[in-house]
């Protein structure tokens, strides 16, 4: 064995590595490429890598081969540092220095890899073995060596200094070492920054070198170096912004420096940066004028980084409030930068989070200081609202038509961000903001000026709607005026019409308190229903009005139903909007007199019933299926909200005004009328899970809405479900039975048919388990949920002689081992309901006594690694329940199962298993502690304990 291993290792020679690399780069066969790649990955981590890496770096080889050699060195140093003897550190360092000198004027990609390898060596030896690593690097490359010219040496040094902090950020140093090395690096910046500054300020330094200098500074800035140390370089970077060649590198360096979390401690330095940022105003305005998006974007990034990260620090300096206000105004300019996002500008969106930060910081002060700043900044925020609403405006119609769908979507998201910002700003500006917007809308709509664009009106309404959607505007004195103005809007555009609809929808709760105003806006909504382009906005608004204002809608009901019927039959709307419309009608009908409900239901449903009768007689095909599911969906959505008992209502006063319903519920009458038709559809489509699901949904929604009123339907529904499940078991049928158990379990009159159905379904599902349940995880999931519900609501079902409790228990154990997460969770929940009933239900107690050990075995197997780690809380709860309800048995079972070799994992020692068993037996009170113990134990079982992989677990 050893000889074969040795022989295999000998294959990792320089020649073989070169052949494999050739195969990887040039062999057209993809399988050969993959094989070469796998082999090369093994080669990189083999002991032989120390030999062939240096050989591959020899002159004359192509850069790809040299690069592989340098990469292998980096991998050996960064990942296998522990394998390198301490006495070899020095020679390794010297070799790397020598190679970097050679490649300083050679291939850049190889040079970078070698620099990264040396950086990794430095990080592993700082500060103990190599205390002045950085100053040594600077010294070595500043010395003339006669072989490499000064320019190349300088670039090599800059490359090395740039990759050093980058390698630190990605290194695998343990946390305690990371802190020590970070401090050591930060101290060494004193020998790096003067060099960088000198290179940056010398007029004869070539532009590409200055670029490298800025990139190097940017890299070091992320090491949390005190801002005072960076001050001079930061000022030099501001100067570099005026050189187009250096602009991008300078922006990155400045943003990284300013954004350091620690920077806010150095207020004096920060205050020096404000004039620097302000001095960029001319450059910014010039860039905007010239359409130079890159420059305006870069300057905006700098000023936002300064404002957003340090607004609190600046506000604290009360003496400097004017200079900070100047910076805020510059950010305002960036927010309102001309052009339409995202087509002519991409800068304004960067500024939005600044306005949140500033507002939060102002509110964080004590009352006196807060009052002063509110006086200063409230006018600024009013200006911000104007700017944001300007930015939210749609472009001219022709321009918008030329935008791509991606640009339109980005603009939509941008407007949502503006909407969220306005909502937030309301906190500062309050009711005055709504008055301000209302005055502007009023002036616009009553103006004789015909040049006003629809875009302007739409943006103002959009601002109002953004606030009204989430803020309680019921006490606002401007809403009546706005409702009065809305009908005056000349709606000649889809976007404007959409916003009008959403604004009315946002005011639905207000309309419920001021019903006299409903007549002003309802005609607009009903008119919009006929326009497919306004589908989402008009239907969602009607639904909100029908939900919020239903007690005041009877006078309008006939009109609403007539218009809705018309658009439904014309098939103007997509499926989801049709479903919303039916929900709206359900809300509306639920407040009418019973005879009015019935007559409206009749006219509304009859066309669909006729269509369904026709479809039921036809041979099944895909388009029939879509039509059937659509009609069944319309019915179930109507029944979801048609609640004449008003179970979910808060409006007690209105409910009291309604007549007491005599006789059967209208929904029940409709269901009884269509019941045979639904059975007929079902008989043809029994094999189709989606149709069965749609049928079950009608009854499930009806049961949830009607509750006890559903009772008259129970016998015939139970009979149908029994026949259905006997023919083809489906999960949706079990879910419906679970609803019936939940509502009628304690109704002696109505429960007998449900009990018979429960026993039948249990028996049929147990047969399914005997045939092999793996293909039906959804049925198993629903079945486990049904059993848990039965135990919760009517545990005496488990006393029935027809119920095979032992078989049910065994099925639960099988279900615990399913790979599907929902099924495992439901199975665990079943046992958590089952085990506490050991004492009260004899059959349950007997089964636990006989089979409990099997459950414990399966639970520990799951914990041992067979189940996903996400389920550990559920498995822990089973252990907790076993401990609480069957303590005497558990002690014996634990001892027996843990004696098995390699159980529940090969990785465990006898001591670890004993320790866990003792912890489990002791924990009978604190479920949280049991869960923590199981999480700890499962990591041991999986060999993950103490690894990086579990750090956030």
MARKEVO-539545 format. One line per 10 residues: their letters; for each residue x, y, z of C-alpha. Coordinates in steps of 0.5 Angstrom, whole numbers. Example, Ala and Ser with C-alpha at 12.3 -4.5 7.8 and 13.67 -1.06 7.14 Angstrom:
// MARKEVO-539545
AS> 25,-9,16 ~ 27,-2,14;
This chain:
// MARKEVO-539545
XXXXXXXXXX> 0,0,0 ~ 5,5,2 ~ 10,3,-4 ~ 3,5,-9 ~ 2,11,-5 ~ 10,13,-6 ~ 9,11,-13 ~ 3,16,-14 ~ 7,22,-11 ~ 13,21,-15;
XXXXXXXXXX> 8,22,-21 ~ 8,30,-19 ~ 14,32,-23 ~ 15,38,-27 ~ 15,35,-33 ~ 8,31,-31 ~ 5,38,-29 ~ 7,41,-35 ~ 4,36,-39 ~ -2,37,-35;
XXXXXXXXXX> -2,44,-36 ~ -2,43,-43 ~ -8,38,-43 ~ -12,43,-39 ~ -11,49,-44 ~ -10,46,-50 ~ -14,39,-51 ~ -20,40,-54 ~ -23,34,-50 ~ -27,37,-44;
XXXXXXXXXX> -26,30,-40 ~ -19,30,-41 ~ -19,38,-39 ~ -23,36,-33 ~ -18,30,-31 ~ -12,35,-32 ~ -15,40,-27 ~ -17,35,-22 ~ -10,32,-22 ~ -7,39,-22;
XXXXXXXXXX> -11,41,-16 ~ -8,35,-12 ~ -1,36,-15 ~ -1,43,-12 ~ -2,41,-5 ~ 2,35,-5 ~ 9,35,-2 ~ 13,35,-9 ~ 10,42,-10 ~ 16,45,-6;
XXXXXXXXXX> 20,42,-11 ~ 16,43,-18 ~ 14,50,-16 ~ 21,53,-16 ~ 23,49,-23 ~ 17,52,-26 ~ 19,59,-25 ~ 25,58,-29 ~ 26,63,-35 ~ 24,60,-41;
XXXXXXXXXX> 17,57,-39 ~ 11,60,-42 ~ 7,65,-37 ~ 1,60,-35 ~ 6,55,-33 ~ 10,60,-29 ~ 3,62,-26 ~ 2,55,-24 ~ 8,55,-20 ~ 7,61,-16;
XXXXXXXXXX> 0,59,-15 ~ 2,53,-12 ~ 7,56,-7 ~ 2,61,-5 ~ -3,55,-3 ~ 3,51,1 ~ 4,57,5 ~ -3,60,6 ~ -6,53,7 ~ -1,49,10;
XXXXXXXXXX> 3,53,14 ~ 4,49,20 ~ 8,44,15 ~ 13,48,14 ~ 19,48,19 ~ 21,54,23 ~ 28,54,20 ~ 26,54,13 ~ 22,61,14 ~ 28,65,12;
XXXXXXXXXX> 31,61,6 ~ 23,61,3 ~ 23,69,5 ~ 30,70,1 ~ 28,65,-5 ~ 21,69,-6 ~ 25,76,-5 ~ 29,73,-11 ~ 24,71,-15 ~ 20,77,-15;
XXXXXXXXXX> 26,81,-17 ~ 27,77,-23 ~ 19,78,-25 ~ 19,85,-23 ~ 21,86,-31 ~ 17,80,-33 ~ 10,77,-33 ~ 5,81,-29 ~ 0,76,-27 ~ 6,71,-24;
XXXXXXXXXX> 9,77,-21 ~ 2,78,-17 ~ 2,71,-15 ~ 9,71,-12 ~ 7,78,-8 ~ 1,74,-5 ~ 5,68,-3 ~ 10,73,0 ~ 5,77,3 ~ 2,70,6;
XXXXXXXXXX> 9,68,9 ~ 9,75,12 ~ 2,75,15 ~ 4,68,18 ~ 11,71,21 ~ 9,77,24 ~ 10,80,29 ~ 14,75,33 ~ 19,72,27 ~ 19,77,22;
XXXXXXXXXX> 17,84,26 ~ 19,89,21 ~ 16,85,15 ~ 13,91,11 ~ 19,96,13 ~ 24,90,10 ~ 20,90,4 ~ 21,97,3 ~ 28,97,4 ~ 30,91,0;
XXXXXXXXXX> 26,94,-6 ~ 29,101,-5 ~ 36,98,-6 ~ 39,98,-13 ~ 41,91,-15 ~ 44,92,-22 ~ 39,87,-25 ~ 33,91,-25 ~ 31,98,-26 ~ 29,103,-21;
XXXXXXXXXX> 22,103,-24 ~ 20,96,-25 ~ 23,95,-17 ~ 18,101,-15 ~ 12,97,-19 ~ 14,91,-16 ~ 14,94,-9 ~ 7,97,-10 ~ 4,91,-12 ~ 7,87,-6;
XXXXXXXXXX> 5,93,-1 ~ -2,93,-5 ~ -3,85,-4 ~ -1,85,3 ~ -8,88,6 ~ -12,84,1 ~ -9,78,3 ~ -10,79,10 ~ -17,80,9 ~ -18,74,6;
XXXXXXXXXX> -13,70,10 ~ -15,64,15 ~ -11,67,21 ~ -15,65,27 ~ -19,70,30 ~ -14,72,36 ~ -8,72,31 ~ -12,76,26 ~ -12,82,31 ~ -5,82,33;
XXXXXXXXXX> -3,82,26 ~ -8,88,24 ~ -5,92,30 ~ 2,90,27 ~ 0,92,20 ~ -3,99,22 ~ 4,100,26 ~ 8,99,20 ~ 4,104,15 ~ 9,109,18;
XXXXXXXXXX> 14,107,13 ~ 9,106,7 ~ 5,112,7 ~ 11,117,6 ~ 13,113,0 ~ 6,113,-3 ~ 6,121,-1 ~ 12,122,-4 ~ 11,118,-11 ~ 4,122,-11;
XXXXXXXXXX> 7,129,-10 ~ 13,128,-15 ~ 11,131,-22 ~ 16,126,-25 ~ 12,120,-23 ~ 9,117,-29 ~ 1,117,-29 ~ 1,109,-29 ~ 5,109,-22 ~ 1,114,-19;
XXXXXXXXXX> -5,110,-21 ~ -2,104,-17 ~ 0,108,-11 ~ -7,110,-10 ~ -10,103,-11 ~ -4,101,-6 ~ -7,107,-1 ~ -14,104,-2 ~ -12,97,0 ~ -9,100,6;
XXXXXXXXXX> -15,104,8 ~ -19,98,9 ~ -14,96,15 ~ -18,101,20 ~ -12,105,20 ~ -13,112,24 ~ -15,117,20 ~ -10,122,23 ~ -5,117,20 ~ -8,117,13;
XXXXXXXXXX> -10,125,13 ~ -4,127,8 ~ -5,122,3 ~ -12,123,3 ~ -11,130,2 ~ -6,128,-4 ~ -12,124,-6 ~ -17,129,-7 ~ -12,133,-11 ~ -11,127,-16;
XXXXXXXXXX> -18,127,-17 ~ -17,133,-22 ~ -13,128,-26 ~ -17,124,-31 ~ -12,119,-31 ~ -12,118,-24 ~ -20,120,-22 ~ -23,113,-21 ~ -17,110,-17 ~ -17,117,-13;
XXXXXXXXXX> -25,116,-12 ~ -24,108,-9 ~ -18,110,-5 ~ -22,116,-2 ~ -29,112,-1 ~ -25,107,3 ~ -21,112,7 ~ -28,116,9 ~ -32,110,10 ~ -28,106,15;
XXXXXXXXXX> -32,105,22 ~ -27,108,26 ~ -26,114,22 ~ -31,118,26 ~ -27,118,32 ~ -22,123,28 ~ -27,129,28 ~ -21,135,27 ~ -19,131,21 ~ -26,130,18;
XXXXXXXXXX> -28,137,19 ~ -21,138,14 ~ -25,134,9 ~ -31,138,8 ~ -28,144,5 ~ -24,139,0 ~ -31,136,-2 ~ -34,143,-3 ~ -28,144,-7 ~ -30,139,-12;
XXXXXXXXXX> -37,143,-14 ~ -34,146,-20 ~ -32,140,-23 ~ -38,136,-21 ~ -43,142,-24 ~ -38,142,-30 ~ -39,134,-31 ~ -46,135,-30 ~ -46,140,-36 ~ -42,136,-40;
XXXXXXXXXX> -46,129,-39 ~ -40,126,-36 ~ -43,121,-32 ~ -37,117,-29 ~ -34,124,-26 ~ -41,126,-23 ~ -42,119,-20 ~ -35,119,-17 ~ -36,126,-14 ~ -42,124,-11;
XXXXXXXXXX> -40,117,-8 ~ -34,121,-4 ~ -39,127,-1 ~ -44,121,0 ~ -39,117,4 ~ -37,123,8 ~ -44,125,10 ~ -47,118,11 ~ -42,115,15 ~ -41,122,19;
XXXXXXXXXX> -47,126,20 ~ -47,124,27 ~ -40,127,28 ~ -41,133,24 ~ -48,135,28 ~ -44,134,34 ~ -40,140,32 ~ -45,145,33 ~ -40,151,31 ~ -39,148,25;
XXXXXXXXXX> -46,147,23 ~ -46,152,17 ~ -40,148,13 ~ -44,141,14 ~ -50,144,12 ~ -46,146,5 ~ -44,139,5 ~ -52,137,6 ~ -53,142,0 ~ -48,139,-5;
XXXXXXXXXX> -51,132,-3 ~ -58,135,-5 ~ -55,137,-12 ~ -53,130,-13 ~ -60,127,-11 ~ -63,132,-16 ~ -58,131,-21 ~ -61,133,-28 ~ -63,127,-32 ~ -68,121,-32;
XXXXXXXXXX> -65,115,-28 ~ -63,110,-30 ~ -62,112,-37 ~ -59,119,-37 ~ -56,119,-30 ~ -55,113,-24 ~ -52,118,-19 ~ -59,120,-15 ~ -60,113,-12 ~ -54,113,-8;
XXXXXXXXXX> -56,119,-4 ~ -62,116,-1 ~ -60,113,5 ~ -56,119,7 ~ -63,122,8 ~ -65,117,13 ~ -58,117,17 ~ -59,125,17 ~ -66,124,20 ~ -64,119,25;
XXXXXXXXXX> -58,123,27 ~ -62,129,28 ~ -68,125,32 ~ -62,122,37 ~ -60,128,40 ~ -64,131,47 ~ -70,135,46 ~ -66,142,46 ~ -61,141,41 ~ -66,137,36;
XXXXXXXXXX> -70,143,36 ~ -65,147,34 ~ -63,142,28 ~ -70,141,26 ~ -71,149,25 ~ -65,148,20 ~ -66,142,17 ~ -74,142,16 ~ -73,147,10 ~ -68,142,7;
XXXXXXXXXX> -73,136,8 ~ -78,140,4 ~ -74,142,-1 ~ -72,134,-1 ~ -79,132,-2 ~ -79,137,-8 ~ -73,134,-11 ~ -75,127,-10 ~ -82,128,-14 ~ -78,132,-19;
XXXXXXXXXX> -74,125,-20 ~ -80,121,-19 ~ -83,124,-26 ~ -84,120,-32 ~ -80,122,-38 ~ -84,125,-44 ~ -88,119,-47 ~ -84,118,-54 ~ -78,118,-49 ~ -81,113,-44;
XXXXXXXXXX> -83,109,-50 ~ -76,108,-53 ~ -74,105,-46 ~ -72,98,-45 ~ -76,93,-41 ~ -70,93,-36 ~ -70,101,-36 ~ -77,101,-34 ~ -76,96,-29 ~ -70,100,-26;
XXXXXXXXXX> -74,106,-26 ~ -80,103,-22 ~ -76,100,-17 ~ -73,107,-16 ~ -79,110,-15 ~ -81,105,-10 ~ -75,107,-6 ~ -77,115,-7 ~ -84,113,-4 ~ -80,109,2;
XXXXXXXXXX> -76,116,3 ~ -82,120,3 ~ -86,116,8 ~ -80,116,12 ~ -79,124,12 ~ -86,124,14 ~ -84,123,21 ~ -80,129,21 ~ -85,134,17 ~ -91,131,19;
XXXXXXXXXX> -98,134,17 ~ -95,140,14 ~ -92,135,8 ~ -99,133,6 ~ -102,140,6 ~ -96,142,2 ~ -97,137,-3 ~ -104,138,-3 ~ -103,146,-4 ~ -99,144,-10;
XXXXXXXXXX> -104,139,-13 ~ -109,144,-12 ~ -106,150,-16 ~ -104,145,-21 ~ -111,142,-22 ~ -114,149,-22 ~ -109,153,-26 ~ -111,156,-33 ~ -104,154,-35 ~ -105,149,-41;
XXXXXXXXXX> -97,147,-41 ~ -98,143,-34 ~ -95,136,-36 ~ -99,130,-33 ~ -92,128,-31 ~ -92,133,-26 ~ -99,132,-23 ~ -98,124,-23 ~ -91,125,-19 ~ -95,130,-14;
XXXXXXXXXX> -100,124,-13 ~ -95,119,-12 ~ -92,123,-7 ~ -99,123,-3 ~ -100,116,-4 ~ -94,114,-2 ~ -95,117,5 ~ -103,115,5 ~ -101,108,4 ~ -98,107,11;
XXXXXXXXXX> -99,113,15 ~ -106,114,19 ~ -109,120,15 ~ -116,119,18 ~ -115,126,22 ~ -112,130,16 ~ -116,136,14 ~ -113,136,7 ~ -116,129,5 ~ -123,131,3;
XXXXXXXXXX> -120,137,-1 ~ -116,132,-5 ~ -122,127,-6 ~ -126,133,-9 ~ -120,134,-13 ~ -119,127,-16 ~ -125,128,-21 ~ -122,134,-24 ~ -116,130,-26 ~ -115,130,-34;
XXXXXXXXXX> -114,122,-34 ~ -111,122,-41 ~ -105,117,-39 ~ -104,110,-37 ~ -99,112,-31 ~ -103,117,-29 ~ -109,113,-29 ~ -105,108,-25 ~ -103,113,-19 ~ -110,116,-19;
XXXXXXXXXX> -113,109,-17 ~ -107,107,-12 ~ -108,114,-9 ~ -116,112,-8 ~ -114,105,-5 ~ -109,108,0 ~ -115,113,2 ~ -120,107,3 ~ -120,107,10 ~ -121,114,10;
XXXXXXXXXX> -127,113,6 ~ -130,108,11 ~ -130,114,16 ~ -133,119,11 ~ -138,115,7 ~ -141,121,4 ~ -134,122,-1 ~ -135,115,-4 ~ -139,117,-9 ~ -134,122,-12;
XXXXXXXXXX> -129,117,-13 ~ -132,110,-14 ~ -135,112,-21 ~ -127,113,-23 ~ -125,106,-20 ~ -131,102,-24 ~ -129,106,-30 ~ -122,104,-30 ~ -124,96,-29 ~ -126,96,-36;
XXXXXXXXXX> -118,98,-38 ~ -114,92,-38 ~ -108,96,-38 ~ -110,99,-31 ~ -112,92,-29 ~ -108,91,-22 ~ -109,98,-20 ~ -117,98,-21 ~ -118,91,-18 ~ -114,92,-12;
XXXXXXXXXX> -117,99,-11 ~ -124,96,-11 ~ -122,90,-7 ~ -120,95,-2 ~ -126,99,-2 ~ -130,93,-2 ~ -126,91,4 ~ -126,97,8 ~ -132,101,6 ~ -137,95,5;
XXXXXXXXXX> -142,97,11 ~ -143,104,6 ~ -144,100,0 ~ -151,97,-1 ~ -153,103,-5 ~ -148,102,-10 ~ -148,94,-10 ~ -152,93,-16 ~ -147,98,-20 ~ -141,95,-18;
XXXXXXXXXX> -144,87,-19 ~ -146,89,-26 ~ -139,93,-28 ~ -135,87,-25 ~ -140,82,-28 ~ -139,85,-35 ~ -131,85,-34 ~ -131,78,-32 ~ -135,75,-38 ~ -131,80,-43;
XXXXXXXXXX> -124,76,-40 ~ -121,83,-39 ~ -116,81,-33 ~ -111,76,-32 ~ -113,70,-27 ~ -110,73,-21 ~ -114,80,-22 ~ -120,76,-23 ~ -119,72,-16 ~ -118,79,-13;
XXXXXXXXXX> -125,82,-16 ~ -129,76,-14 ~ -126,77,-7 ~ -128,84,-7 ~ -135,82,-9 ~ -135,77,-3 ~ -134,83,2 ~ -139,87,-2 ~ -145,81,-2 ~ -143,80,5;
XXXXXXXXXX> -147,86,8 ~ -153,85,3 ~ -160,82,5 ~ -160,75,4 ~ -165,75,-2 ~ -160,81,-5 ~ -154,76,-4 ~ -158,70,-7 ~ -160,74,-13 ~ -153,77,-14;
XXXXXXXXXX> -150,70,-13 ~ -155,67,-18 ~ -153,73,-24 ~ -146,72,-22 ~ -145,65,-22 ~ -150,62,-27 ~ -146,64,-33 ~ -140,60,-30 ~ -144,54,-28 ~ -147,53,-35;
XXXXXXXXXX> -140,53,-37 ~ -138,48,-32 ~ -143,44,-34 ~ -141,44,-41 ~ -134,43,-39 ~ -136,37,-35 ~ -139,33,-41 ~ -133,34,-45 ~ -127,30,-46 ~ -121,32,-42;
XXXXXXXXXX> -116,36,-45 ~ -111,42,-43 ~ -115,48,-45 ~ -121,45,-41 ~ -117,44,-35 ~ -115,51,-35 ~ -122,53,-36 ~ -124,49,-30 ~ -119,51,-25 ~ -121,58,-27;
XXXXXXXXXX> -128,57,-25 ~ -127,53,-19 ~ -122,59,-17 ~ -127,64,-18 ~ -132,60,-13 ~ -127,59,-8 ~ -124,66,-8 ~ -132,69,-7 ~ -133,64,-2 ~ -127,66,2;
XXXXXXXXXX> -129,73,3 ~ -137,72,3 ~ -138,72,11 ~ -145,74,13 ~ -143,72,20 ~ -137,77,20 ~ -133,73,24 ~ -127,77,22 ~ -130,84,23 ~ -127,90,28;
XXXXXXXXXX> -134,94,26 ~ -138,92,32 ~ -143,98,31 ~ -144,96,24 ~ -145,89,25 ~ -150,90,30 ~ -154,95,25 ~ -154,89,20 ~ -161,84,20 ~ -160,77,24;
XXXXXXXXXX> -160,72,18 ~ -165,67,19 ~ -165,60,15 ~ -159,57,11 ~ -153,61,9 ~ -153,63,2 ~ -146,60,1 ~ -149,54,3 ~ -155,54,-1 ~ -150,55,-7;
XXXXXXXXXX> -145,50,-5 ~ -151,45,-5 ~ -154,47,-12 ~ -147,46,-15 ~ -145,40,-11 ~ -147,35,-16 ~ -144,39,-22 ~ -137,39,-18 ~ -138,31,-16 ~ -139,30,-24;
XXXXXXXXXX> -133,34,-26 ~ -129,31,-20 ~ -131,24,-23 ~ -128,26,-30 ~ -121,29,-27 ~ -120,25,-21 ~ -113,23,-23 ~ -111,30,-24 ~ -108,33,-17 ~ -109,40,-19;
XXXXXXXXXX> -117,40,-21 ~ -117,36,-14 ~ -114,41,-11 ~ -118,47,-14 ~ -124,43,-12 ~ -122,42,-5 ~ -120,49,-4 ~ -127,51,-5 ~ -129,47,1 ~ -123,49,5;
XXXXXXXXXX> -124,57,4 ~ -132,56,5 ~ -131,52,12 ~ -126,57,14 ~ -130,63,13 ~ -137,60,15 ~ -134,56,21 ~ -141,53,24 ~ -145,55,19 ~ -142,50,14;
XXXXXXXXXX> -145,44,18 ~ -151,42,13 ~ -145,41,8 ~ -141,36,13 ~ -145,29,11 ~ -145,30,3 ~ -138,33,3 ~ -135,27,8 ~ -138,22,3 ~ -135,25,-3;
XXXXXXXXXX> -128,26,0 ~ -129,18,2 ~ -130,16,-5 ~ -125,21,-8 ~ -119,18,-3 ~ -121,11,-4 ~ -120,12,-11 ~ -114,16,-11 ~ -111,19,-5 ~ -109,26,-5;
XXXXXXXXXX> -106,31,0 ~ -111,36,-1 ~ -117,32,1 ~ -113,30,7 ~ -112,38,8 ~ -119,39,8 ~ -121,33,13 ~ -116,37,18 ~ -120,43,17 ~ -127,39,18;
XXXXXXXXXX> -123,36,25 ~ -121,43,27 ~ -128,46,27 ~ -133,40,28 ~ -129,36,33 ~ -133,38,39 ~ -140,38,35 ~ -143,31,37 ~ -148,32,32 ~ -144,33,26;
XXXXXXXXXX> -138,29,28 ~ -140,22,27 ~ -139,23,19 ~ -132,26,20 ~ -130,21,25 ~ -132,15,20 ~ -128,19,14 ~ -122,20,19 ~ -122,12,20 ~ -123,11,13;
XXXXXXXXXX> -117,15,11 ~ -112,13,16 ~ -114,6,14 ~ -112,7,6 ~ -106,11,8 ~ -103,6,12 ~ -104,1,6 ~ -101,6,2 ~ -95,6,7 ~ -95,-2,6;
XXXXXXXXXX> -94,-1,-2 ~ -88,4,-1 ~ -90,11,1 ~ -83,14,-2 ~ -87,17,-8 ~ -92,21,-4 ~ -88,26,1 ~ -94,31,0 ~ -99,25,2 ~ -95,23,8;
XXXXXXXXXX> -94,30,10 ~ -101,32,10 ~ -103,25,14 ~ -98,27,20 ~ -101,34,20 ~ -108,31,20 ~ -106,26,26 ~ -103,31,30 ~ -109,35,29 ~ -114,29,31;
XXXXXXXXXX> -109,29,38 ~ -110,36,39 ~ -118,37,38 ~ -121,30,39 ~ -115,25,42 ~ -121,20,44 ~ -121,18,36 ~ -114,14,38 ~ -119,10,43 ~ -123,7,37;
XXXXXXXXXX> -122,0,36 ~ -122,1,28 ~ -115,5,29 ~ -109,1,28 ~ -105,6,33 ~ -99,1,33 ~ -99,2,25 ~ -100,9,25 ~ -94,10,30 ~ -89,6,26;
XXXXXXXXXX> -91,10,20 ~ -89,16,24 ~ -82,13,25 ~ -82,12,17 ~ -84,19,16 ~ -78,22,20 ~ -73,19,15 ~ -76,22,9 ~ -71,27,6 ~ -77,32,5;
XXXXXXXXXX> -76,38,10 ~ -84,39,11 ~ -85,32,12 ~ -80,31,17 ~ -83,37,21 ~ -90,34,21 ~ -88,28,23 ~ -84,31,29 ~ -90,35,31 ~ -94,28,31;
XXXXXXXXXX> -90,25,36 ~ -90,31,40 ~ -97,31,40 ~ -97,23,41 ~ -92,22,47 ~ -96,26,52 ~ -102,22,51 ~ -99,16,54 ~ -102,16,61 ~ -109,18,58;
XXXXXXXXXX> -110,14,52 ~ -109,6,54 ~ -107,4,46 ~ -102,10,46 ~ -99,8,52 ~ -98,1,50 ~ -95,3,43 ~ -90,7,46 ~ -88,2,51 ~ -87,-3,46;
XXXXXXXXXX> -85,1,40 ~ -82,7,44 ~ -75,5,43 ~ -75,5,35 ~ -77,12,36 ~ -71,14,40 ~ -67,10,35 ~ -70,14,29 ~ -69,20,33 ~ -62,19,34;
XXXXXXXXXX> -60,17,27 ~ -63,23,25 ~ -59,27,30 ~ -53,23,28 ~ -53,25,21 ~ -58,22,17 ~ -63,28,18 ~ -61,36,16 ~ -58,40,21 ~ -64,45,20;
XXXXXXXXXX> -69,40,23 ~ -65,39,30 ~ -70,43,34 ~ -75,38,32 ~ -71,32,34 ~ -69,35,40 ~ -77,36,42 ~ -78,29,41 ~ -73,27,46 ~ -75,32,51;
XXXXXXXXXX> -82,29,50 ~ -80,22,51 ~ -76,25,57 ~ -82,28,60 ~ -87,23,59 ~ -83,16,59 ~ -77,17,63 ~ -77,10,66 ~ -77,7,59 ~ -72,13,56;
XXXXXXXXXX> -67,11,61 ~ -67,4,59 ~ -67,5,52 ~ -62,10,51 ~ -57,5,55 ~ -59,0,50 ~ -58,4,43 ~ -52,7,45 ~ -48,1,46 ~ -49,-1,39;
XXXXXXXXXX> -42,0,36 ~ -42,6,31 ~ -48,9,33 ~ -51,14,32 ~ -44,16,29 ~ -37,13,27 ~ -34,19,30 ~ -36,19,37 ~ -32,16,43 ~ -36,12,48;
XXXXXXXXXX> -35,18,53 ~ -38,23,48 ~ -44,18,48 ~ -45,17,55 ~ -44,24,57 ~ -50,26,52 ~ -54,20,55 ~ -53,23,62 ~ -55,30,59 ~ -61,28,56;
XXXXXXXXXX> -64,24,62 ~ -62,30,66 ~ -66,35,62 ~ -74,35,64 ~ -75,42,65 ~ -72,47,60 ~ -73,45,52 ~ -68,51,50 ~ -63,47,53 ~ -65,40,50;
XXXXXXXXXX> -64,44,43 ~ -57,47,45 ~ -55,40,47 ~ -57,36,41 ~ -54,42,36 ~ -48,41,40 ~ -48,33,39 ~ -50,33,32 ~ -44,37,30 ~ -40,32,34;
XXXXXXXXXX> -43,26,30 ~ -42,30,23 ~ -35,32,25 ~ -36,39,24 ~ -35,41,32 ~ -31,47,32 ~ -30,48,25 ~ -31,55,21 ~ -37,52,17 ~ -41,52,24;
XXX> -39,59,26 ~ -46,62,25 ~ -50,56,26;
